[in-house]
Amino acid sequence: MIAGAAVAVPASPTPASAADTPVTVQVSSGTLDISVPAGPVNLGTVGVSGSPQSVSSQLGNVTVTDGRGGTAGWTATASAVDFTGPQSISVSAAGSSSYITPAASVSGTANVTSSDLTPLYPPGPVQVATGVNGINSATWNPTIHLTIPANAPAGTQLDDHPLRLLRPRTSLPQKRKPQSPVPRFFSLAVLLATALAVATSTASATSLVSDPVQRPNPPDAVGIRLVDVPADLIKDPRARQYIVDSLKPGVTVKRRIEVSNKSADALHVAVYPGAADIRRGSFVGAAGNTGNELTTWIKPGQLVLDIPAHSRARDTVAIAIPKDAAPGERYGVVWAQVSGRDLGSGITLVSRTGIRLYLSVGGNNPPRARFTVDDMTAGRDARGRAVVHAKVHNTGGRALDLTGALKMSQVSGSISAGPYPIDSGKSLAPGQSTSVNVIVTDQVTDGPWDVSLTLKSGLLEVTHEARITFPKGPGMASAVLSHPDRQSPLNWRIISASMALVLMLIATLAIIRPYRRSARGDDS
């Protein structure tokens, strides 16, 4: 940004002729990278035992460096593969393993929320950055827990191998001593992805990286957007960004998409469907070409698009619902992917961007979207900023993508504050609950305050109120129950009273009009 100051200069005669020379400056974006420990990480040594045993160790510092200089968030996703040896040790069974994620040390402007992953497979988010503004980074040191099954034979171990983007390579040593101690080495794949939040017309890129190296293309080189919107969902903002539909078994629909090449080079773009899930308040696309039931119903018209520099190409995605498809909502992503060259050590750079799919299969009465705000909690973070946490519960039959804002008014006085936006990227599947967080960016007193939280998902809008008091220092106050706004459009008492008033007016007019006609007849 160039700042200028006004300077007074003496007036001078206007020249006989003048011409302007346009001058532009371009600020190019950086990259989104991750660095992980080189390993191997030794989880310890245990002896042969007839009972299950637990081992754990810190993995080492993991650092995400976001040099893009924009406002798009990012998600760090972790996963692992089973140990192999005389007896395989699963990392996908319940209670078999966990990735304990501490709070990250953050620099720059970003709200980074940590979450544990238990078990270590399937992949799941461990750090989610929202409220990003400019260059930022986050560092954390996770702890890995692993349960060794009872009677695991001696010699079970895992050689160290270079980190793979999607799946680490594992192998066994050629020689093993039967009664030797059991060293355990753990190879962890950490996948870094920008959030699947979509801008007004173009889905943001989801870039997977596994090493802090430069990409062959800028992170936003490929864009994708939805061209077609169902007529009955034309007013739904979610349907303009994502493929959102409710279909009957046996129906086939087609949606057109547009893939754009924003780079200065021609790109070879692969188009394919991938699995997705909603976990811990986030919509998470599965790693690689992982599929699910929904992906077997999806077929792109062209699996590969060769797009010249600074050009666009369109494709058609067909979704065919089997006649015997069970009712329920399913999630997926239509990906546009560019693969870079192999940099050696088994690392391949992949950049992809996607459009979310929310597909509900049912009959003539599709499920409705509903949610409640159960309670609100006031607090202050380590920096002393006022924060409000609201617990939201999806009580309907469709997934939610929440947006909204909080307004505040002081109970004693005429001071009001806000609106303050909620943290972005919150998604909820039916039956799930999550905490929606609001950071009050102004300095406010402890209160008490009357707060009004308005949340939206598509065409659904709900407002809840509560009276809260912020603590004097860092920490959380007790949760307070919230209630629907008295002026909420869903207040049926007001709706009923209004309808009754309208009916009374209609009845009054029906009585007056014959009387007035009769009166005119008598006068004449």
Buried (B, 14 or more C-beta within 10 A) or exposed (E): EEEEEEEEEEEEEEEEEEEEEEEEEEEEEBBBBBBBBEBBBEBBEBEBEEEEBEBBBEBBEBBBBBBBBBBBBBBBBBBBBBBBBEEEBBBBEEEBBBBBBEEBEBEBEBBBBBBBBBBBBBBBBBBBBBBBEEBBBBBBBBBBBBBBBEEBEBBBBBBBBBBBBBBBEBEBEEEBEEEEEBBBBBBBBBBBBBBBBBEEEBBBBBBBBBBEBEBBBBBBBBBBBBEBBBEEBEEBBBBBBBBBBBBBBEBEBEBEBBBBBBBEEEBEBBBBBBBBBBBBBBBBBBBBBBBBBBBEBBBBBBEEBEBEEEEBBEBBBEBBBEEEBEEEBBBBBBBBBBBBEEBEEBBBBBBBBBBBBBBBBBEEEBBEBBBBBBBBBBBBEEEEBBBBBBBBBBEBBBBBBBBBBBBBBBEEEEEEBBBBBBBBBBBBBBEBBBEBBBBBEEEBEBBBBBBBBBBBBBEBBBBBBBBBBBBEEEEBBEBBEBEBBEEBEEBEEEEEEEEEEEEEEEEEEEEEEEEEEEEEEEEE
